[in-house]
Amino acid sequence: MSKSPYNIIISPVVTEKATDLQKEGVYIFKVPPDANKIEIKNAVEELFDVKVEKVRTLMVRPRYRKWRGRKTGKTSQWKKAIVKLKEGNTIEKLGV
């Protein structure tokens, strides 16, 4: 059973570095921890009507949060997908 592309791509990562990479055709997305590179590639191609050249993934580790010097909790662990598009393709819905 294949997953829906809307369940694979949770959200784009909007940071200063991610926005600068969009000019080079590289987009960063938050994806579920069990998503693989093939599913991510197919979801991006279907949702945004572009051709994907390469997909790299990594797990973002949880970090401790501090308040007045005490550890009060952790951030959640999540998976990041770095998607490079083929030359001439852009995703207009995300900006730049």
Order of alpha helices (4+ residues) and beta strands (2+ residues): alpha-beta-alpha-beta-alpha-beta-beta-beta-beta
